[in-house]
Amino acid sequence: MLARNGKTPTEIGKILTDERTLVPSEIVGNGHTRKDGIKRGWNRNTVKRILQNVTYLGWVSNGNTKKVNYKSKKTMIMPKEDRIIKKGMHTPIIDEETFNIVQDMIKSRTSTRVKSYDWLLKGLVCCKECGKKLSLVPQKHPNKTTFYLRCNTYACNTHLGLCTPHSNNLEKVTNFVIEQIKKRCKEFLNEEKYTKLANTSKDKIIKDRFNVKNEILILEKKIKDINKRIDKLYEDKYNGLFEDEDFSRLYSKQIESRKQAEERIKQLKELEEKEDSSVDIDKLVKDFVNMKEITRTMLVSLVDKIEISENKEITIYYKFNILNMGKEDNKLQNVG
């Protein structure tokens, strides 16, 4: 009720410490003391974990963590949407309405503490190695602030070594990207190249559309089969046929397969939509070439995503297949 009434995790931790309420580690007999002999009190992270724990709703959550690989003892926290949740497994000690209200309050406070920056390539740039978005990191100097790109996988799991920083100067990357897009657009406007590419693209589009619906049907059936296997895994785990480590490994494998199939279906459906919009490509390209100052709206209209590799190679993927032809020309080296 303290959280529902507006108390922050820090404030709740202070109240519990002042009231000498036992911390979880003391309740299970693993209490630690500081060097001065005083037992540890409550902190905001402990309180926040408890407030967000669905166990107190009477639910059971499995697959909360997984090993980096079967040879390693290191684990990583799994996203909430990838976990298996079973409701009504035991008597709750808190109602769902209160729980949801507290989650909204925590989320609202968290969002106000995050400082965001608006930049031209925001949401378009991703890591080639892991596929995650690249975020912005400011470095403040006496006279100015310099911004660098950084891989989100590396930022969230640095100690696990799952990826590398992919640190790149934002200004240099932006300039290179705009330069390459303009170059590609000018090539497109060349009448001879345009005719050749357009004819080739037309044949490719017809062939792709002929096969795309069948591929979607196959993938949808695959997802149904995966869901059945996941349900069976959970049933076997519940019946004690799996150890936690084996269950997590097999479950994670199925989740990854399902995710890949879902992403492929999304790509196929987006491809159909993009090709239906290809009638506007000539105008978009001309506007991009002639515009003195490139806007984010114009950039998003042409570009699907921009990959940056560990060795600082950039690849631009356009929303139109005809622009993606000859994509090797979009690769750059040594972007600092």
C-alpha positions, 0 to 999 in steps of 0.5 A: 500500500505504501507504493500505491499511495505514492511512496518511491522505492527509496522512501519505502526502503527507508521506512522498512529500515527504520522499522527494522524489518528483516531484509529477504536475505535475513529471512532465508538465513543468509544475512550479511553485515557490514564491516562495522557490524551493522546489518544491511538495510533495505535499498531501492533495488530490492524494494523495486524487485519485490514490487515487480515480482508477479509471485505475489499475485499468485503467479509462477514465472519461468524462463526469467534467465538463461545461460549465455551458452551451455559452457558458461555459468554466466546468465542474462535476464530474459525480456518479460515477453519471453517468459512463461507465466502461469496464473493462479498457481497459489494464493495471492497476497496482493490484488492485480489492480494494485499491482498494475497501478504500482507498475504504472507508477514505477514506469512513469517515474523511470521515464522521467529520469531518462534524458533523450536526444533527437537525432537524424538517424534515431531508430534507423541505426542497428548493430550488424552483429547482434541486430540491436539498435544503437543508442546515443552516448554524450561526451561532454567537453569544456566547449561542446558535447560530442555524441557517439553511437553505442550498441545496446546489447553491449551497454546492457550486458557489458560484463557478459561480453555478448557484443562490442561497443561499436563506438562511432562518432555520430556526426561522421556517421550521419555525414557519410550516410547522407552522402551515400544516400544522395549518391545512390539517388543520383544514380537512380535518376540517371535515365540509362541506369534507371531503365535497366534497374527498373526492368530487373526490379519488376521481374524480381517483384513478380517472382517474390510476390508469387512466393511470399504468401506460401512462405508466410503460410509455412512460417505460421504453421511452424510457429504453431508447432513451436508453441505446442512444443513450448507448452509440452516443455512447460508441462514436462518441467511442471511434472519434474522431468526437467532440471531448471538448466535444461528447461531454460536451454530448450525453452530459449532455443524454441523462443529463438526459433519462434522469434526468427519466424515471426520476424521473417513474417513481418519482413514479408508483409512489410515488403508487400506494403513497400512495393505497393508504395513504389509509385512515389519513389521517383518523387522521393528520390528527386526531393532528397537530391534537391533538398539542401537540409535533409529532414528526418521525415525524408530520411525515414521515407527512403531508408529501412535500416542502417547496419554498422559492423564491429569493423565500422562498415556501414550498409544502408538498406532502402525501403525500395528494392530498386534502390537496394540493387547494387547495395555493395556501393553503400558499404563504407570503411573506417568510419570513426 
